[in-house]
Amino acid sequence: MSKWSNFYSTKCNKTYVDYLRNQYSPFLKLINQAAPCGKRIAEMGCGTGSITKILMESAPSNSYHILDRDPEMLNIATSNALGATSELGSILDSITDTYDIIHSHGVLEHFDMEDVRKIIKLQLESANTLIHYVPGSLHKTPSFGDERLVTLNEWIKETAPNQVLTFNSDHDYILIWENKCLAWLRISMSKMTSKVYYKDGATSDVLDHNKIIHRVDGPAIILYSKKGKIISKSWYLNDIEYTEEEFNLIISGGYNE
């Protein structure tokens, strides 16, 4: 057995899964909030697959994909996260599919920062949002393998995440990168305006792909684009997502919850 599968083979049990669910609940909840239903989610460097297993239980309508470079670990994960598609491969390889969210749990700290930047670049070419957990420098010793305990400032300086969250008394970090290139197109009850609204309150007739928008205030269609091409849309009203049909009924005044 590989050192990884030998270490983790005994951890695919309810006790360990319950521990993960409790210990890393902010990380899990963040993914659930970002992908409540009908989304494509991939775990890169899936290990035992227990994180994906927990996510599948909480949001079963999403589709899940797991990847690991260790064939023995991938076999363990496939048996653990039943229903997820699986792929043998390296997190450093190009990604052939597209996802709403790519995440990992305790993976990036095993790479040097040059490789981490490469990983993030590759993943942003195939996903709208990246959510990665890494252990912080307040941990006294690495848990296993070649884990590096890096300060939060170094993660920010070297990898430039869009958002950073800490939990467990700042011992653990969540790093978030976004490639949404979003515009909120405000809609009046009669027609959609052509203005683009940014999070700082500025408006423009031109979409600036370097700006990220984090909230929905009022009715809005969210356009997800890459390289100027729209790849998907979402329909929101006051931070609640609706189907296109429901949204159109709301705008026309014919929707009843």
N, C-alpha and C positions, 0 to 999 in steps of 0.2 A: 504493500500500500504506500501511496505518497505520504509525505509528512502531514499534509493538510487533511487528507481523508482519514489518516490514522488518528489525528487529533480530534476531528469533528464527527467521526462516524457514530459516536455514542451520544451525540447531542440532539438527535432528531427525536425528541420526546416531548411530551406535554409540559414537563417541568421547565425545560429549557425554552420552549416556545413562550410559555407564560412569563418567564424571566425577560425575554426579549420584548414582549408586548408591554411590560411595565417599565423596564429600564429605558427603552427608547421610544416611549409613547409620543413625545413631541415630534420626532422624525416621522413616525408612522402617520400621525394625525395630519401632518403637513402634506404628505403625499395624498392622503384621502381627501383633503380639502381641495387640492389641486386637480384631482381626478375622481369626482364622486361617482360617475357612471359613464359607460360607453366610451372609455378612453383606451388607448394603446400604451401599455407600460412595460418597460424593459429593465431588468436588473442585470447590470454588467459586473461580472465577478461575483456570482450569486452564492458561492460557498454551499451551505447546506440547503439553500432555498427557503429557509424559515421566514425571512422577511417577506418574500413573495407569498408564501403560504398565509401569513397573517393578513396581508393586503387582500388576497383573494377571498378570505373569509369575510372581511369587512365590506368589500365592494365587488361582489361576484360578477357584475355585468361588464366590468372592464375585461379587456384581453391582456394576457400576461406572457412575457417572454423572458427566459433566463439564459445567461451565457456564462461559461467558465472555461478556462484553458486546461483544467485538470479533468481528464475523463472520469476518474473515480469520483471526484466531487460532483461532477455533473450527473452521474448516475444516482448519487445520494439525493441531490436536489430534485431531480425529475421524479423520484419516488415520493419525495416529501411534499412538493408543490404540484400535486396532481392536477392536470388540466392546463398547465402552462406549457407553451411550446419551448423547446430547448435547442441550444446551439453550442457546439464545441468550438471555442475560439478565444483569441486574446483581446483584451480591452484596448490594446494598442493597434488593432486591425481596423480597417475601414468598415463602416456599418452599411449593410446593403438595404436595410428597411428603414422606415420612418416611424417615429413614435411621438406621442404627446409628452411623455415623461420618461427620462432615463434616470435611474438612481443606482446608488451602491451604498453598502454599509461596511465600513472598515476595509476599504480597498485602496483609495488614493494614497494613503500614508505609506504604502509599500513601494511607492515609486518616487524617483527624484522629481524635482519641480519641472525640469525640462520635459520629462515624460508626462507629467500631469497636465501641462499646458497642451501637449499634443493630444492627450485623451479628451480634454475639454473641447478643443477645436474640432476633433472628429465627431464628437457627440452632438455638438451644436449644429453640425451639418445635417443631422438626422432627427433632431428632436426640438420641440419648442422650449422645454424646460428641463434643466438638470438639477437634481436634488441629491446631494452626496453627504453622508455622515462620515466624519473622521474624529478619532479621539484627540483630545487637546493635550497641551503640554503640562497641565496640572496633574495628569496621571503620573504616578511615580515610576512605574516600569511598564514597558511594552507588554501586551498580553500574549502575543505569539508571533513567531517568525521574525521578519525584518522590518517590523513596524517602526515608523519614525514618529515621535511625539513632537509636533511642530507648534509654535505659538500661533495664535490667531492673527496677529499682525503680519507674520510671515506668509500665512496663507493668503491674506488680502493683498499683500505687496506682490507676491509671486504669481498669483492666479487670477486676480481681479474679479471676484464673484460679484454679481449684482446685489445680492443680499447675503447677510450672515446672521445666524441665530445661534445662541448658546443655551445649554441646559445642563441639568445635573450639577448645579453650582459652578458653572463655567468650565466643567471638566470636558464637556463634549460640544462639538461644533456641527452645525448644519450649513453647508455651503450651497448657494443657489446661483445658477447661471440661467439667463433667459435669452432666447433667440426669437422672440415673438414678432418683433418689428410691428408692433400693434398701432392701430389707430382706432380711437373711439369715434364713431361717426354719430353725432347727436341726432336724435330724431324728434321732431315735433309731432303732435298728434295728427298732422295732415301730410307732412312731407319730411324727407331726410335732408339735412343741411349738408353743405360741402366742406364745412370747417372740420379741421382735425384738432382734437382737444388733448393736451398733454397734462401730465400729473401736476406740473407746477402752475397750472391754470392758464398757461399761454395757449393761444389759438393760432392756426395757420391754415393757408390753403394748400400747403405742400407738406407731405409726410416726411418727417425726419426720422430715418431708421435708427439713428443713434440714441433716440429717447425711448425709455421704457415707461409704460403706463400701468399702474397697479390697482386702479379702482374703477368701478362703474358707478356713475352718478346719473340716474335717470335712464330712460330707454337708450339702448345702444347696440349696434352691430359691431362685433369685434372681428377685425380682419387679421388673419395670420398670414404673413407673407415672407418669402425668402427671395432675395435678389430681385425685388420688385414684382414678383408674381404671387398672387393670392393663392394660398394652398388650402385654406379652410376658413370657415366662419362660425361664430358663436353668437347667440342672441340673448341679451341680458336686459333685465329691468331691476334697478336698485340692488345689484349684486346677486340677483337670482337668475339662474340660467333656465331658458325655455327652449322648446323646439321652435323651428322656424314657423310652423303652422300656428302654435300657441302665441308666438310673439306677434304675428300679423293680426291675429284675433284681438290681442291686447290693444294694439295701435288703432284698430278699427272700432274698439269698444264692445266687441262681441265675445270676449273671453270670460268664462266663469270658472273659478277654482272649485 
